[in-house]
Amino acid sequence: MTTPKHCPGFEQFKSLKSFTCTCPECGAKKEIFSDEFGKTHKCDKCNKEIDFTQCKLEG
C-alpha cells in the first residue's frame, strides 16, 4: 500500500483562487474563493452583505 501525495479531493480544489474584499460598511476584510462568486456573502464583523463584484483588486 502506498501513501497518497495529496489529500483526497485535492484535484478539484487545486485551481481555486482567493480574493479579499473590504466591507464598505465597517472596513473589515473578507476572503472568498473563486468557486464562491455565485453565493451571497456577509461581513463577519457587521453582518452586512458584501457585493464582491464591487471590490477592487489590491496590491
C-alpha positions in Angstrom: 0.0 0.0 0.0 1.3 3.5 -0.9 0.7 6.8 0.8 -1.1 9.4 -1.4 0.9 12.5 -2.2 -2.2 14.7 -1.7 -5.3 14.6 0.4 -8.5 13.2 -1.2 -10.3 15.7 -3.2 -7.2 17.8 -3.9 -7.6 17.8 -7.7 -11.0 19.6 -7.6 -9.6 22.5 -5.5 -6.0 23.0 -6.7 -7.0 25.7 -9.2 -9.0 27.9 -6.8 -8.0 31.5 -6.3 -8.7 33.5 -3.2 -9.9 37.1 -3.2 -10.1 39.6 -0.3 -12.6 42.5 -0.2 -13.1 45.3 2.3 -16.6 45.6 3.7 -18.0 49.0 2.6 -19.8 49.4 5.9 -17.1 48.7 8.6 -13.9 48.2 6.7 -13.3 44.6 7.8 -11.6 42.2 5.3 -13.4 39.2 3.9 -11.8 36.4 1.9 -13.7 34.2 -0.6 -12.6 31.6 -3.1 -13.2 31.7 -6.8 -15.8 28.9 -6.6 -17.9 31.1 -4.3 -18.6 34.0 -6.6 -22.2 32.9 -7.2 -23.1 32.9 -3.5 -24.0 35.8 -1.2 -21.5 36.8 1.4 -21.9 38.7 4.7 -19.3 40.5 6.6 -18.1 38.5 9.6 -17.9 41.7 11.7 -21.0 43.7 11.0 -23.1 41.1 9.2 -23.9 43.3 6.2 -23.9 41.8 2.7 -20.8 42.3 0.6 -21.0 42.7 -3.1 -17.8 41.2 -4.4 -18.4 42.5 -7.9 -17.8 46.0 -6.5 -14.4 45.0 -4.9 -11.2 46.5 -6.2 -8.0 44.5 -6.8 -5.4 45.5 -4.3 -1.6 45.0 -4.5 
